[in-house]
Amino acid sequence: MKLLLAAEALSGYAAPAAPPAVEFVAHRELEQRACNGACAVFGWFPPGHTIYLDASLNPLEDLHARAVLLHELVHYLQQENHAFEGPATCRTWLDKERQAFEVERRWTMAQPNGLRSVDWSRRVPLQAFCRDEPSPPVAQARHASE
């Protein structure tokens, strides 16, 4: 519950009527659901009320796992607050991801040892997924990979 409150505070979104369910699934199943094949996924929130996390994660004991859950909670809040409504474009997806990563980054940095716990340079450059749309300005692209 504390993590949902943190996601609300850092994102500025209103509290939802109810928290989402969290379901832990095997990595291969998560890859199939989220990517239709092998990919580096640890959490996924499709439309609905369930967040899927890799079964290897332990949000109660691990800062990285809590950060993944927080990221997915931001996506849940985006849905419940009807943010990013309109056509589902790659650019919209990028904007959702940038917001979730920014909340995740801010939250992680505020945690004890948070700065040392995450290698921000290893983030996937999100603009690589939008080959059909123009790339964002350089400053935004760098920010997305932080």
MOMOGI-V171303 format. One record per pair of residues at least 24 apart in sequence whose C-alpha atoms are under 6 Angstrom apart, sorted by the first residue. I is the first residue (numbers start at 1). GAP is how many residues later the second one is. D is the distance in whole Angstrom. If there is no record, write none. Layout:
I;GAP;D, I;GAP;D
This chain:
7;67;6, 10;93;6, 20;29;5, 20;30;5, 21;29;5, 22;28;6, 22;29;5, 22;30;6, 23;29;5, 24;28;6, 24;29;5, 24;30;6, 24;31;5, 25;29;5, 25;30;5, 26;28;6, 26;29;5, 27;27;5, 45;27;6, 67;37;6, 71;29;5, 71;33;6, 74;26;6, 90;40;6, 98;46;5, 120;26;5
